[in-house]
């Protein structure tokens, strides 16, 4: 049954429709024949040329809504046309326009501890982004450590213990406690944000540690200080903001109230752990530059003959990070 194949965005650029496939030999296993055919369709030199173009500094990181991103889209469409793919966008072109909104944030965080104020340095100590594209966000709440931020009744595990966390800012460990190492879904950052929303939290700060986070702090910091790109019709998540603090910063905050951070982290690995409210209030003021723009999915199609109304979709990203703050030219930036 021949279905329609749809190639969207940047996939399929190395395909040559004119390649000749060697005649199939009955004695050659089917898997080997398929591999041989696939190799005949893909030219290593062509792939290298396309990759070299996409990696070129001339595209300034291919951030969506920038000249580099638009040049990339045109390049992909040109090669889709060259190899014989039909336009696949609803308007009969190769471009499915996507309205987006970009947010570049400059946050300020202060922690109030017993009449004293501890200011955190951005982006050395922390990074944060608003969850909604407001130009100014002023928020905060009681600062509460909730361990790994996991509720898994089927595993008899609950970091929240029915505490009232409405309006709190939650400090959450990344990763999993040792007892839950076989339950990887609970390590997912999005899962932990949803748990915070369900408990009425105002914001979440995750603790970065080289032992639990794959990205080193400089790489994570660079991602979070770039422009955050979201669909223009994105719904509010329920949180005001989310972000990260360094392990050293978390340790410094708790040292201000004479709590040993390392002991606290060890306690968080036990199912008996209960949330720790250290009697502090955290305030965050985020001023953001917000812009609206359009980017595009680039869609090419090979129409099937038997069931052309059904599709096999193959997709890949063509956008990336853009350029860092202070670089020239300064395009809008994306956090992937």
N, C-alpha and C positions, 0 to 999 in steps of 0.2 A: 504494500500500500504506500503510495508516494504522497507524502504530506508536503505542505508548503514549509520551506525553511526560511526563517527570518533571522537575519544577522543585524544586531543592533549595536550601536556605538562603535567601538574600535576593533571588533573582532573580524577576522577574515581578510585582513589587508594583504597577507602574503599569498592569497590564493590566486592561481593562474588557471583560468578556465580552459586554456588551450593546450594544457599538458596532455601528453599521450600516455595512456596506461598500457603497460605490456599485456599482451594477450594472456588470459587466464589459462593456467595449466591444471588439468584435473588432479594431478598428483600433488599439487602444492596445497597445503592446509589453508582453509578459508581465512584464518586469522593472519597468516603470512601474506596472503593476497591483499587483504584489506590494508595492512601496514604498507605494503609496496605501493598501492594506489594512493594512499595518503601522502607518502613521501614524494610521489610524482607531482602531487598538487602543490606542494610547498617548496619554495626555493629558499635556501638558506641565505643567499645573497640578498634576495628581496626582503626577507624578514629583518636582516641586519640593517638594510637601508631605511626601512620604516622605523625601526627602533632608534636608529641614530637621529632621525628627524624629530621624533617625539621627545628624545632626551636633550635636544639642542637647547642651549641657553637662549636662542632667538625666540623661543616660545614662552620664556619667563615662567616656567612651571605649570602652564596650561590650566590655571585656575578658571572656574566657570565665570562667565560674565566679563572676561577680559579679552584683549585683542589676541593673546596667545591661545586662549580657549576657542575663540571663533575661527582662527586660522586652522587649528586642529580639526574642527568640525568640517570645514570646507575640504581639507586634505582627505579626510576619510570618505566623504561623499564622492569626491573625484575618483578615488580608487574603487569604490563600490561600483561606480558607473563603468570604469575601465574593465572590470572583470565580469560585467554583465548582470549585476544585481539590479532588480527593479526598485524604484522608490517605494518605501514601505510606510511612510507617514500618512496619517489620515487625509491630509490636504493634497496628496499626490506628489509630494517632494520627498527628499531624503531626511528632512528635518522635522522632528516632533518637538515643538517649542514647549519649554517648561518654565513657568514664572517662578522666580526664586527671590529670596530675601537674604541679604548678607549682613552679619553683625560683627563688628570689631569692637571688643570691649576693653575698657580700662578700669579694673576693679580696685577698690580700696577696702581692706579688711582690718578691723580693730577688735581686740578681745578685752572685755572689761572684767578684771579680776580683783575683787575686794577693794574697790575704789581706785585701783591702778588700771592703766590702759596699756596694753601691749599691741603695738602696730606690727603687722606682717608686711614683708617686702614682696612686691609683685615685680617680676615673676620668679624671684629667687626662692621665696618661702612657699608661695602658693600660686595657683592659677584658678580662674573661675569664669564662668559664662552665665549670662541670664538665660532662662528657659523660654523667654518670650522677647521679641524684638522691640522692647521699649528703649527709648533713648536714655532714660534715667531710671534706675532701680535702687530704691533704698529699702532695705529689709534687715531682718535679723531675728534672733530668738535665743532661748536658753541653749547652751552647748552641751550635747549629750553624746557620750561614747556608747555605741551599740555593738561593739565587737565586729563580727563579720556581716552583720545585718541580714541574717538568714532566719527564715521561719520554715521548718520542714517537719510538719506533724508526723508524717509517716516514718521519719527517722528519730522521733522523740527529741527534736532540736528546735529551740526557740530563743533567739537572742533578745527578743523584745519583752517577753514575760508580762504581757498585757499592760505595760506602763503607758501612761498618758503622754504621748509625744507630740500632741497637737501644737503647732507653732514652733517646734524645736528645730535647731540646726544639728544634724546628725553627723558625727565623725565615724567613718566606717572603714574597716580594714579591707584591703583588696584580697582576692583569693579565697581559700577555704581553710577551715581548721582541719587538723590531721584526721579527725574522726570522720570527716565527710569527703575525703579525697576521691572516693569513687563516685561522687555525685557532682560532676563537673558543671551541670547547668546552674547550680547555685553560686558558681563563681562569676557568672555573667553580670557585667556592670548594669545592663538594662534591667535585669531582674532585681537587683538591689535598689535601683532607683524606684521601680514600681512598688517595692515593699515600703520604701520611705513615703511615697505618695499615699499609699493605703493607710498609713498611720498619721497622716496630716502634717508631715514635716514641712518646714519652710524651705530648707535647703539641705544639701548633702556635700560633705567634703570627704573624699577618699584619701587614705594614707598611702603615699607612695613608698615602696620599699624595693630595693633591687632584688630581694629574694622572692617576691611575690608578683612583681610586675615585669613583663617582658621588655618593655621600653625603658631605657635609662631615663633619669629625670630630664637631662637636656633635650632629649628627643620628644618626650611628652610635653615639656614646657613649650617647645617650638610649635607643636601641633595646637596647643590651647591658646597661644597668643596670636594665631592667625585668624582670618575671618571665618566665622561659623556660617555655613550656608544651609538654608532650610527651605522647604517648599513654602510658597507664599500663603497657602491655606493650612499650614500646620496647626494642630490643636495645642492648647496649653497643656502642659504635662501635670500640673498641680503643684509643682515645685517652683519657687522663685528663681533658684540658681543651683548649679552643681559645680564641682571643681575638685582640685587635689591640693594636698599639703605634703611637704616632704616629711620623712620619718623624723628628721632632726627637729622640725618645727613642732610636730605633735609632742615630741618628748619635752621640748622647751615649755610649751603651754602647761602641761601637767606638772612639770617641775615647779611652776609658779604657785601651785596649791599643794606642794609636797607629796605628790603621787608619783611613784616609780613607774614610768611608762613601760619598761620591759616586763615588770611583774604583771602589770595590767594586761599586756598582750598575751602573756602565758595563761592568765585566767580566762581570756576570751576563747581559748581552745577547749574549754570545758563546757559541757552542756548545762552546768549549774550557773554559768555566767548570767549576770543581770546588768541592764544598762546602768551606766555611771554618769550621773549629772554632777559636775564638779562645781556648781554654783557660779558659773560664769555666763556672760552674755556676749554673743558675737554679733557684730554689726557689719554689714557689707553695703557699700555704695558703688554701683556699677554704672558708669557713663558709657554709652555705646554710640558708635557711628553706624547708622542703618541705611542700607540702600536696597532698592528693588531693581531687578534686572531679569533678562531672559537668557537661559542657556538652551541647549538642544540635545536630545538623543538623535543619533544618526542611524537611520534604519534602512537596510537593504534587504531584498527578498528574492528568493527563487520560488516561483509559484508551482505547487504540485499539480499533478494531472488528475489523480483519482479523487482526493478529498481536499481540494484547494482551500476550503473554509477552515481547515484545521492546520495548526502551525506547530513547528518545533522552533523554540526561541533560543538563540545562542547569544550571550551578552558579555560585555567586558567594559570596564571604565575607560574613558578617554581623558577625564579631567584629573587634576592633581593638586598640589599644594600652593601653587603660586610662588611669590617671593616673600622674603622675610621683611619685617618692619624695618624701615630705614633704608631699604634697598631702593635703587632707581632703575626703571620707573616703579612707582608704588601702585601696583594693581590691587584690586580687592582680593582678599586671601581666603582660603578654605581650610578648615580642619577636617581631615578624613577620619 
